[in-house]
Amino acid sequence: MKKRISFNINFTKRALYTIISFLVILLVGVVVYAFGTSNPETFGHSAGELDLSEGVQGNAVFNGDIEVIGNGNFNSSVKIGSSNSSCTSEIEGTLNYNFNSKCMEICNATSWEELGC
């Protein structure tokens, strides 16, 4: 008398789970591609679309230019850093703090001019 070995594998559930897993992965890929980011802070928006009119709580770092239309009202101090760039007509009016001379400078389109030390 020979013993028979039989395997009972339910391919229906396995196929269902495979399809569900594939659809979840596909959905995540489409959502990240559609919104262009996986960063939760800007998810669904480009940085230019963010509305900062109510202010920013805590620290904020901006890489690039910040354009203020109207008056810039600051209820605290403003820190001016040091620039390594040359003074040209493109950045005329830019403020700079010279850490070596401990002086504030302004670009007059040709050179950095000291405002006060």
C-alpha positions in Angstrom: 0.0 0.0 0.0 1.5 3.3 -1.1 0.9 6.5 0.7 -0.1 9.5 -1.4 1.1 12.9 -0.7 -1.2 15.7 -1.7 -0.8 19.4 -1.5 -3.7 21.6 -0.9 -2.8 25.1 -2.0 -5.6 27.6 -2.4 -4.5 29.7 -5.4 -7.6 31.8 -5.2 -6.6 33.6 -2.0 -3.0 33.9 -3.1 -4.0 35.5 -6.4 -6.3 37.8 -4.6 -3.6 39.0 -2.1 -1.1 39.4 -5.0 -3.6 41.6 -6.9 -4.4 43.7 -3.8 -0.6 44.1 -3.0 0.1 45.2 -6.6 -2.8 47.7 -6.6 -1.6 49.3 -3.4 1.9 49.6 -4.7 0.6 51.1 -7.9 -1.7 53.5 -6.1 1.2 54.8 -3.9 3.4 55.2 -7.0 0.7 57.2 -8.9 0.0 59.4 -5.9 3.7 60.3 -5.4 4.1 60.9 -9.1 0.9 63.0 -9.3 1.8 65.2 -6.4 5.5 65.3 -7.3 6.9 64.7 -3.8 6.9 62.3 -0.9 7.8 65.1 1.5 4.9 65.5 4.0 5.4 69.2 4.4 4.8 70.0 0.8 2.8 67.0 -0.2 0.4 68.1 -3.0 1.9 71.5 -3.4 5.0 73.1 -4.9 6.9 75.3 -2.5 5.6 78.4 -4.5 2.0 77.5 -3.8 2.3 77.4 0.0 0.4 80.3 1.6 2.6 81.9 4.2 0.3 85.0 4.7 -0.5 83.9 8.3 3.1 83.6 9.2 5.4 80.7 10.1 5.5 79.3 13.6 9.0 78.3 14.7 12.1 78.4 12.5 11.9 78.6 8.7 14.7 78.3 6.2 14.2 79.7 2.7 16.8 79.0 0.0 16.4 81.6 -2.6 14.7 85.0 -2.8 11.8 86.1 -0.7 9.7 88.8 -2.3 7.7 91.0 -0.1 5.0 93.1 -1.7 4.2 96.0 0.6 5.8 96.6 3.9 7.9 94.0 5.6 6.9 94.1 9.3 9.2 92.2 11.7 8.2 91.8 15.3 11.7 90.6 16.2 15.3 91.0 15.0 16.5 90.3 11.5 19.9 88.6 11.0 21.9 89.7 8.0 24.5 87.2 6.9 27.7 87.5 4.9 27.7 87.2 1.2 30.7 85.9 -0.8 29.2 87.3 -4.1 30.6 90.2 -6.0 28.6 93.5 -5.9 27.0 93.9 -9.3 24.0 95.8 -10.7 21.9 92.6 -10.4 22.1 92.7 -6.6 22.2 96.5 -6.1 20.6 97.4 -2.8 21.5 94.1 -1.1 22.6 94.3 2.5 25.6 92.3 3.7 27.4 91.9 7.1 31.1 91.7 6.9 32.3 89.5 9.7 35.9 90.6 9.3 35.4 94.3 9.7 32.2 93.9 11.8 30.5 96.4 9.4 27.1 96.5 7.6 27.6 97.0 3.9 25.3 97.8 1.0 25.9 97.0 -2.7 25.9 100.2 -4.8 26.1 98.2 -8.1 29.9 98.3 -8.3 31.2 97.7 -4.8 30.2 97.0 -1.2 29.9 100.3 0.7 30.1 100.4 4.5 27.0 101.7 6.2 28.3 101.6 9.8 30.5 99.6 12.1 
